[in-house]
Amino acid sequence: EAAKPRPFDPETPKSGKNGARKITLARGTDERVAPLLDGTHVSEVKIRPHGGMSLAGKELTNLVEALKKNNTVSRVDFDSAALGDDGCEAIKELLMQNASIHAIDLQFNNITDLGIEPLTTAFLWSSPVVRDLHLGRNSITDLSIPRLEAVLQKCPTLKLSLSGNKIKDLSRLARWAIDEADFSKLIEHARERREKRESRSKRVEEAEGVKDQGDEELKGQGTDEVMAEGTEADEPSP
């Protein structure tokens, strides 16, 4: 008799840096997202729907709500979760409310230009901490370039992966890309300019203070001379 297939269970949590765990979920039911809510330090979550099924509806909602409240997960992998454009609405809410996720993988999710609208809205309306957004192997076209350009202008250090889509002119997006080293140089340059302006303003204020003090001293000397002349004029002639 053939063995019955075993029901899916999350893989044994793997320990990472500082005891952080990495977990894999096939579904978003309450009991399976519990590790995200029980105070356990989970650093990475992988979503692998069983049997090629899509993660949608209540299960996606449960997972997103748990991730919203979690402040330790830094990477979420939705690779091949078949989220589609509808799932992008839930991801938008996640990105706008979670403050710990730095990388999110959305490749192979049947995302079209319709799904790009809510995803880019998350970046344009708020300030997600995401630094790595993987949108490869979807069905995104040149129609999404203006919105993606706007995101890269606002978030110049965002690493945006779009390989394998239907975009013909990626050069329009490449010009906005900037790596973290260059961004750090820009920040340092801005800091140096600010310090120079502050130093120059301080020198001007000090010079004006010295001038005002000199004017007061000269004025005082003039008053002393006038008083001295007046005293001499008041003295009786011998």
Buried (B, 14 or more C-beta within 10 A) or exposed (E): EEEEEEEBEBEEBEEBEEEBBBBBBBBBEEEBBEBBBEEBBBBBBBBBBEEEEBBBEEBBEBBBBBBBEBEBBBBBBBBBBBBBBBBBBBBBBBBBBBEEBEBBBBBBBBBBBBBBBBBBBBBBEEEBEBBBBBBBBBBBBBEBBEBBBBBBEEBBBBBBBBEBBBBEEBEBBEEBEBEEEEEEEEEEEEEEEEEEEEEEEEEEEEEEEEEEEEEEEEEEEEEEEEEEEEEEEEEEEE
